[in-house]
Amino acid sequence: MASKENYRAVKDILAKRRARALEKAEQNRVFFHSQAPEAVEIDRALSQTAMQLFGIAIMANSPEKEAKLSALKAQNLSLQEAREELLASLGLPKNFTEPQYECPLCGDSGYIDLQMCRCMKHLLALEGFKTSGIGHLIGTQTFDNFSLDYYKGADREQMKRNLSITRSFAENFSSKSGNLLFMGATGLGKTHLSTAIATVVIEKGYDVLYESAQNIIGVYEHERFHSTRGEDNHESERYETCDLLIIDDLGTEFQTAFSVSCLYNLINTRLNRGKSTIISTNLTAGEIRARYDDRISSRLLGHFMPLLFRGEDVRCQKL
């Protein structure tokens, strides 16, 4: 599910929201007391009755307990009415001194009876968009605005199939969703459908990371050759552990023994852990076999569902 970093970021957001609401409520209470000094004694009495009500509530059931509860409830109600009248006399709302949380359902805590509140789910999705690597594309490239009008004949049928498969992949995403290999020239919709998948999967609460093959290799190189001792390698670790990794432009990375080793270890690790991966490349199956050794090519062509992207460059057609 969502990464630890995203959880921490969202919890920090909620904590700050809650603190702001509590601080504002306290400021309002101080202002109210300054304008209506008699409210100070009313609030003190309300606090005392609340403590007394709790003490009586844990007593054994008896006629005396019921009588005391009834009397205290009546007293509490009278105090609240007096307080509300003071607020009204100053033109202030009844809830003026109460915290006004952005989410009234959970009080900006993120949870309702140990269940994650929808506000926290929404924040996790937003944070997921930011850290996915395609935050600037989220919302602009969706399944609904993927147009088949730019494809003709057999190419259109192929792309219609691709659209159906990728939509189903996203909508039914789970830990057993498998892997996809997008193969085709530039400008045929690989990035569009990758973004559409990422949008849906992130909204379902999963941790998604989108990065180019070259940048991934760069991160591994930095951590291997340039990191200082003791430095946390969270970025490369996330490539191996996120629920869905989307690797763009495989085949454009500068090829070295180190880069090939990194790719193999990353792909193999994710396969062994049952983590889904989508790889996008301009290479054909033959070119994949020619560029990479059997360890990589056999995994790409044997453990990934290949989707062929065909047609004329959509970007050029739009221009």
Secondary structure as GFF3:
##gff-version 3
##sequence-region A 1 319
A	DSSP	alpha_helix	4	35	.	.	.	ID=ss1
A	DSSP	alpha_helix	38	57	.	.	.	ID=ss2
A	DSSP	alpha_helix	63	89	.	.	.	ID=ss3
A	DSSP	beta_strand	111	112	.	.	.	ID=ss4
A	DSSP	beta_strand	115	116	.	.	.	ID=ss5
A	DSSP	alpha_helix	118	132	.	.	.	ID=ss6
A	DSSP	alpha_helix	153	171	.	.	.	ID=ss7
A	DSSP	beta_strand	180	184	.	.	.	ID=ss8
A	DSSP	alpha_helix	190	203	.	.	.	ID=ss9
A	DSSP	beta_strand	208	212	.	.	.	ID=ss10
A	DSSP	alpha_helix	213	225	.	.	.	ID=ss11
A	DSSP	alpha_helix	234	241	.	.	.	ID=ss12
A	DSSP	beta_strand	244	250	.	.	.	ID=ss13
A	DSSP	alpha_helix	257	273	.	.	.	ID=ss14
A	DSSP	beta_strand	276	281	.	.	.	ID=ss15
A	DSSP	alpha_helix	285	291	.	.	.	ID=ss16
A	DSSP	alpha_helix	294	303	.	.	.	ID=ss17
A	DSSP	beta_strand	305	309	.	.	.	ID=ss18
A	DSSP	alpha_helix	314	318	.	.	.	ID=ss19
###
